[in-house]
């Protein structure tokens, strides 16, 4: 029998001991492959006889002492201890990772925030949430015209255009200006040859660009007025109408006339007031041709002078009025209703002009306090040289 037919004791021992296969390192595998070699390679017989350095534990032989020394740590090396999860078959090399993993099986919402009571399933989430309580409140941005505050600067800039009348967004077709970009883009669609209006009214067939415009239009059919004033019984079909109405309670008049400085609740009222300075009277009485700067004044003139139909009668005193609004205002003298509230001192008034006059007293009082604080310092500075 030749050398190829002789059984290799090292191979048999490695087969019988499967534990050995688990601890064989990569360098040992290279040594083993170098030892066995391909079957059809013609290797000299003297190479097999040269492997005279044998391992005392496994009897594996090497041709060099250095290889034997590199092989010896295989028997002394500790096998890796794997930590297995009690709930699943997952294993971890480090115990802290196992504990972190096991917490995931028994995780419950047991980390409440001591400030607001909100519960979190992880301490890390709780810590991240608690930073929201420690954050300093952002300094609000205040409008220099009406002292209204905003959390973001861009909202303040957009709000200020209401006072200044600035319209930076211009339609490229007709040149019409807009205060907001979205309104300008919506307007540009009206110049298209066949502008698409996907939203239509089922009652009259009128079409709209936006669903919000359709909802607002539908209220003209149903008579719905969902926006209710919390201080009086007035209701409005649009939120803009309610905002404008609330200014009559607070006395806020953000729209100022650049000629006389008079303030108004809405831009429309300011535009109507501007006709007084220009002398324009576009509203003509259909009976006598008399001109008026405001449409309401013209209708009131027509009703009182030409028609003289007294429709509304006060139940308390029998006074007659041509307009329901005038009778409602009159009835406050009987009921004592005071719907106009001063936000500074809490005093109430029956008429909006009374509230406006009262608010001026606060501003004058504040001015007098400022001047009184400045006056002593001025006097002391003037008297110091004489002393």
C-alpha positions in Angstrom: 0.0 0.0 0.0 1.2 3.5 -0.9 1.3 6.6 1.3 -2.1 7.7 0.0 -3.9 4.6 1.3 -2.7 4.9 4.9 -5.4 6.3 7.2 -4.7 9.7 8.7 -5.1 9.5 12.5 -5.6 13.3 12.7 -8.5 13.2 10.3 -10.3 10.4 12.2 -9.9 12.2 15.5 -11.3 15.4 14.0 -14.3 13.6 12.7 -15.1 11.8 15.9 -14.9 15.0 18.0 -17.4 17.6 16.5 -16.5 20.0 19.3 -13.1 20.4 17.7 -14.6 21.6 14.5 -16.3 24.5 16.4 -13.0 25.8 17.9 -10.9 25.4 14.8 -9.7 28.8 13.8 -9.2 30.2 10.3 -5.5 29.8 10.5 -5.9 26.1 11.4 -8.2 25.7 8.4 -5.4 27.1 6.2 -2.9 24.8 7.8 -5.2 21.8 7.3 -5.8 22.7 3.7 -2.0 23.1 3.2 -1.5 19.7 4.9 -4.1 17.7 2.9 -3.7 19.5 -0.4 -5.4 18.4 -3.6 -5.4 14.7 -4.2 -4.1 14.9 -7.7 -1.1 17.2 -6.8 2.2 15.6 -7.1 3.9 16.4 -3.8 7.2 14.9 -2.8 7.0 12.2 -0.1 9.7 13.9 1.8 7.3 16.8 2.7 5.1 14.4 4.8 8.2 13.1 6.6 9.3 16.6 7.5 6.2 17.3 9.7 7.9 16.2 12.9 6.5 18.8 15.3 3.5 17.3 16.9 0.8 18.8 19.2 0.8 17.1 22.6 -3.0 17.5 22.9 -4.4 16.6 19.5 -1.3 14.9 17.9 -1.6 17.2 14.9 1.8 17.6 13.3 3.5 20.7 11.8 6.6 21.2 9.6 7.6 24.3 11.6 7.8 25.1 15.3 6.2 28.5 14.6 3.1 26.9 13.2 2.9 24.6 16.2 3.1 27.6 18.6 0.4 29.4 16.6 -1.8 26.3 16.9 -1.5 25.7 20.7 -3.8 28.6 21.7 -6.7 26.8 20.1 -6.9 24.4 23.0 -6.6 27.1 25.7 -9.0 29.6 24.1 -12.3 30.0 26.0 -15.4 29.6 23.9 -17.7 32.6 23.6 -20.5 32.5 26.2 -23.8 33.3 24.6 -26.6 34.8 26.6 -30.0 33.5 25.5 -33.3 35.3 25.9 -35.8 33.6 28.2 -38.7 34.6 26.0 -37.3 33.8 22.5 -34.4 32.0 20.9 -32.3 35.1 20.3 -28.8 35.0 21.8 -26.4 37.9 22.7 -22.7 38.0 23.3 -23.1 40.7 25.9 -25.4 40.6 28.9 -26.4 44.2 28.9 -27.7 43.8 25.3 -29.7 40.8 26.5 -31.2 42.7 29.3 -32.1 45.6 27.0 -33.7 43.1 24.6 -35.7 41.4 27.4 -37.2 44.7 28.5 -38.8 44.8 25.1 -40.8 41.7 25.9 -42.1 43.1 29.2 -42.4 46.7 28.0 -45.3 48.6 29.4 -46.3 52.3 29.5 -44.8 52.8 32.9 -42.8 56.0 32.5 -45.1 58.9 33.3 -44.0 62.5 32.9 -44.0 64.2 36.3 -45.0 67.5 34.7 -48.0 66.7 32.6 -48.7 63.0 33.3 -48.2 61.7 29.8 -47.0 58.1 29.8 -44.1 56.7 27.7 -43.0 53.1 27.1 -39.3 54.0 27.1 -37.2 56.2 29.4 -35.4 57.7 26.4 -38.7 58.9 25.0 -39.6 60.3 28.4 -36.4 62.2 28.6 -36.8 63.6 25.1 -40.4 64.7 26.0 -39.3 66.4 29.3 -37.1 68.8 27.3 -40.3 70.3 25.9 -41.1 71.5 29.4 -37.7 72.9 30.1 -37.7 74.9 26.9 -38.0 78.6 27.3 -41.1 80.1 25.6 -40.2 81.8 22.4 -40.5 85.6 22.5 -43.7 86.5 20.6 -43.5 88.9 17.6 -45.7 91.9 18.3 -47.4 94.1 15.7 -46.5 97.7 16.1 -49.9 98.9 14.8 -52.3 96.9 17.0 -50.0 95.2 19.5 -51.2 91.8 18.5 -48.6 89.0 19.0 -47.6 86.1 16.8 -45.5 83.0 17.5 -43.8 83.2 14.1 -42.2 86.1 12.3 -43.7 85.2 8.9 -47.2 85.4 10.4 -46.5 88.9 11.7 -45.2 90.0 8.3 -48.4 88.7 6.7 -50.5 90.4 9.3 -48.8 93.8 8.9 -49.9 93.9 5.3 -53.4 94.3 6.6 -52.4 97.6 8.2 -50.1 98.9 5.5 -52.1 97.7 2.5 -49.0 96.2 1.0 -49.6 93.7 -1.8 -46.3 92.3 -3.0 -47.8 89.5 -5.1 -48.9 90.8 -8.5 -50.8 89.0 -11.2 -48.7 88.8 -14.4 -51.7 89.1 -16.6 -53.7 92.0 -15.2 -51.4 93.5 -12.6 -53.8 93.1 -9.7 -52.0 92.9 -6.4 -52.5 90.5 -3.5 -51.2 90.3 0.0 -50.7 86.5 -0.1 -49.2 84.3 -2.7 -52.0 81.7 -2.6 -54.6 84.3 -3.4 -52.6 85.5 -6.3 -52.1 82.0 -7.8 -55.9 81.3 -7.4 -56.6 84.6 -9.2 -54.2 83.7 -12.1 -56.4 80.7 -13.0 -59.3 83.1 -13.8 -57.4 84.3 -16.8 -57.2 80.9 -18.4 -59.3 80.4 -21.6 -61.3 77.6 -19.9 -60.4 77.7 -16.2 -61.1 74.5 -14.5 -63.6 74.9 -11.6 -64.0 71.4 -10.2 -66.4 72.4 -7.4 -70.0 73.2 -8.3 -73.1 74.1 -6.4 -75.9 71.6 -6.7 -78.6 74.2 -6.2 -77.6 76.8 -8.8 -74.8 75.2 -10.8 -72.3 77.9 -10.0 -68.7 76.6 -10.1 -65.7 77.4 -7.9 -62.0 76.9 -7.8 -61.8 75.9 -4.2 -64.0 73.7 -2.0 -63.9 76.4 0.7 -65.5 78.9 -1.7 -68.2 76.4 -2.5 -69.0 75.8 1.2 -69.2 79.6 1.7 -71.5 79.9 -1.3 -73.8 77.1 -0.1 -74.6 79.1 3.0 -76.3 81.7 0.8 -78.8 79.1 -0.1 -79.2 77.5 3.3 -79.0 80.7 5.4 -76.6 79.0 7.7 -74.5 81.3 10.0 -72.1 79.0 11.9 -69.9 81.8 13.3 -71.5 83.1 16.5 -70.3 85.9 18.6 -69.6 84.9 22.2 -70.4 88.4 23.6 -73.8 89.0 21.9 -76.3 87.1 19.7 -74.8 88.1 16.4 -74.2 85.3 13.9 -72.2 85.4 10.6 -71.9 83.1 7.6 -68.2 83.9 7.2 -65.4 83.9 9.7 -64.2 87.3 8.3 -67.5 88.8 9.3 -67.2 87.5 12.9 -63.6 88.9 13.2 -64.7 92.2 11.9 -67.7 92.2 14.3 -65.5 91.3 17.3 -63.5 94.5 16.8 -66.7 96.4 17.6 -66.6 94.8 21.1 -62.9 95.2 21.7 -62.7 98.7 20.1 -59.8 97.6 17.9 -59.6 99.6 14.7 -56.6 98.4 12.8 -57.3 100.3 9.5 -56.1 103.9 9.9 -56.8 106.7 7.5 -53.5 108.2 6.3 -55.1 111.7 6.0 -57.0 112.2 9.3 -55.8 109.1 11.3 -59.3 107.8 12.0 -59.4 104.1 12.6 -61.9 101.6 11.2 -62.9 98.0 11.8 -62.4 96.8 8.2 -60.7 97.9 5.0 -64.0 98.3 3.3 -65.0 100.9 6.0 -61.7 102.7 5.4 -62.2 102.8 1.7 -65.7 104.2 2.1 -64.3 106.8 4.5 -61.7 107.8 2.0 -64.5 109.1 -0.3 -65.1 111.9 2.2 -61.6 113.3 1.7 -61.8 112.9 -2.1 -65.3 114.4 -2.3 -66.5 111.5 -4.4 -70.1 110.6 -4.0 -70.8 107.6 -6.2 -74.1 106.5 -4.7 -77.0 108.6 -6.2 -80.5 108.6 -4.9 -82.8 107.2 -7.6 -85.6 109.6 -6.7 -83.9 113.0 -6.4 -80.3 112.3 -7.6 -78.6 113.4 -4.4 -75.2 111.9 -4.1 -73.8 110.0 -1.1 -70.3 108.6 -0.3 -71.8 105.6 1.4 -74.5 103.3 0.1 -76.1 102.9 3.5 -76.6 106.6 3.8 -78.2 106.8 0.4 -80.7 104.0 1.3 -81.4 105.6 4.6 -82.1 108.9 2.8 -84.4 107.2 0.3 -86.3 105.4 3.1 -86.7 108.4 5.4 -87.3 111.2 2.8 -89.0 109.6 -0.1 -90.6 106.4 1.1 -91.2 107.2 4.8 -92.4 103.7 5.7 -92.0 103.2 9.4 -91.7 99.4 9.8 -90.2 98.8 13.1 -91.9 99.8 16.4 -90.4 99.6 19.9 -92.5 97.4 22.2 -91.5 99.5 25.2 -92.1 103.0 24.2 -93.7 102.8 20.8 -90.9 104.6 18.9 -90.8 103.8 15.2 -87.8 103.1 13.1 -87.2 102.5 9.4 -84.3 100.1 10.0 -84.2 97.1 12.3 -80.7 97.9 13.3 -81.7 101.4 14.5 -84.5 99.9 16.6 -82.1 97.3 18.2 -79.7 100.0 19.2 -82.6 102.0 20.7 -83.9 99.1 22.7 -80.6 99.1 24.7 -81.8 102.1 26.5 -84.6 100.0 27.9 -82.8 96.7 28.5 -79.5 98.2 29.7 -77.6 95.9 27.5 -73.9 96.8 27.2 -72.3 94.5 24.6 -69.1 96.6 24.1 -66.3 95.5 26.6 -63.1 97.3 27.4 -60.4 94.7 27.6 -58.2 97.0 29.8 -60.5 97.7 32.7 -63.5 95.4 32.0 -66.0 98.3 31.8 -69.0 97.8 29.4 -70.7 100.2 27.1 -74.0 100.3 25.1 -72.4 102.0 22.1 -69.3 101.4 20.1 -68.4 105.1 19.9 -68.6 105.3 23.8 -66.1 102.4 24.0 -63.8 104.1 21.5 -63.9 107.4 23.5 -63.3 105.5 26.7 -60.2 103.7 25.2 -58.7 107.0 24.4 -58.7 107.8 28.2 -56.5 104.8 28.8 -54.0 105.9 26.2 -54.0 109.5 27.5 -53.5 108.2 31.1 -50.6 106.1 30.0 -49.1 109.0 28.1 -49.4 111.2 31.2 -47.7 108.5 33.4 -44.8 108.4 30.9 -44.4 112.1 30.9 -44.6 112.4 34.7 -41.8 109.9 35.0 -39.6 111.8 32.6 -40.4 115.3 34.1 -38.6 114.9 37.5 -35.4 113.7 35.8 -35.6 116.7 33.5 -36.2 119.1 36.4 -33.3 117.7 38.4 -31.0 118.1 35.4 -32.1 121.7 35.0 -31.8 122.5 38.7 -28.5 120.9 39.3 -26.3 123.7 37.9 -28.0 126.3 40.0 -27.5 124.3 43.2 
